[in-house]
Structure formats: structure tokens, C-alpha cells
Amino acid sequence: MQELWNKLTNGLKKYCDENGFSDAALGLSGGIDSALTAVLAGDALGADRVHCLMMKTQHTSPLSIQIAAEIVRLNGFDYKKIDIQPVIDNQKAFLRGVFGEEPKNIVLENLQARERGKILMALSNQYNYLVLACGNKSEAATGYCTLYGDTCGGLAPLGNLYKTEVYKLAKWRNSLNQVLPTEVIVRAPTAELSFNQKDQDILPPYDVLDKILALYIDGKMSVSQITDEGFGADTVNWIVNRYKRQAFKRSQLPQALEV
């Protein structure tokens, strides 16, 4: 884990140096991916050069706000909390007029992610911050992300780590000294773009998903070969088909650090 952490921190520092960035910005959501990305940036650049923005909506839980504030307290990052719900409400009303009907729920979910991405990119323009996309390999493989939303940024430090690897790395880094509250590691993953949303409402459990993705993507195994490893055929087919259908998203994602 130490070798992996060194590779990620050195890669981030080198990327910033080569592209003229001294500081980085990211959306701190209260989830594990943005939490670990912030800590990684702090180790690479220094905590005073990491700018975190909590952009809450009506779906943001008090726990997420609490976790984000605690991460900032533990690490000393620059931090702002803003309420973007009024902006989402205005956009919803505007789109109602454009569509001539109520926007679908997927439209409203993606509006939130894209508003956050827009604000982060504005920060980059204003202050020359490198925006860090916080997504992981599991999300990229399954398209569980919003184009021009949480995929905004110049670099995705965790983009080549599966979700289960993100958790392992977070636990390891926290064992050195506490940089993450326990709650962010043990809570159920959620994008919080709709009421009581959980990742597992859409995706298989990450311990299953990641094993199948690793066999298919990294191991170059066929569906039948993966099924022979003991995984259900329906689950394997669903994951592989989704992976194939989401290629258009992966082609537009920011560069990920090599691991």
C-alpha cells in the first residue's frame, strides 16, 4: 500500500508541476472517493493547497456534511460549504418551460452533478486550480457517473483503482494517522442525487462487481470463463453488457494516474 500511495502522490505532484498548477480543487461530498482524493492531494501538494467545496442540495444528508467538515478539521484543507439547491430549482423551472412538461428524475439528478462540475471549473478558471475528478475504475467501467458533472476535471487520481481498492487504501492511510473519520469508511456508498439513494440500488455489491470487472477487463476472460469461476450468469452478463454500453463515457473521462 505504501508503494501504491507513493506512486499516486508522486504522480499527482508531477502532473501539477508539468501543467503549471500549484493548487487543486475538488467537491468534497462526504463519500469515500472524494475523501481519499482530498487526503491524497494533501499529501502530494500540502494541505494549504487543497481547496474543498461541499455543494449541498436537498438530498445531501447531515452525515455527509458532518463527514466533510471532519475531514477538513483533521487535515486543515481550505473549505467552503454552499447550497446549490436554489440553482437546481431555477434550472428545473427553466427546463419545464423548454420541455413543456416536468423534467424526468434522471435530468434532475444529472443537473446536480453538472452544477457541481460547473462551479469547480469556474474555480479553476478564477484561481488556476487543478480540478480533481474523484471517480474510480468501478464507476468508469459501469458508467456510474455523469458526463460534464462529476467527471469534470483535469486528472482522476483514483481512476485506475476499483472501489474495493479505494476502501483498502483509505483504511491503510488512516492506519498511519487519522485523516478520515470512521463514518466515511463504513457508510453505504451513495451519490445522494435522489432521496435515500444507494449505489447498490443500481449496481451489484462492489465486492462482486469488482471481481467480475477485474476478470473481464484485466484478466481478459470471457463471460463463460467468468461464470465458470462461480459467478451467476445473469450478473456477469449484466456487468459485461453495461461495460460495453458505457464505452462512450469512458472515452471522455479525464486522465487517470497509472498504478
ABEGO torsion letter per residue (X at the ends): XAAAAAAAAAAAAAAAAAAGBABBBBBBAGBAAAAAAAAAAAAAAEAAABBBBBBBBAABBAAAAAAAAAAAAAAGBBBBBBBAAAAAAAAAAAAAAAAGBBBBAAAAAAAAAAAAAAAAAAAAAAAGBBBBBABBAAAAAAGBBBBGBAABEABBAAAABBAAAAAAAAAAAAAABBABBAAAAABBBBAGABBGBBAAAABBBAAAAAAAAAAAAAAGBBAAAAAAAGBBAAAAAAAAAAAAAAAAAAAABBBBBBX
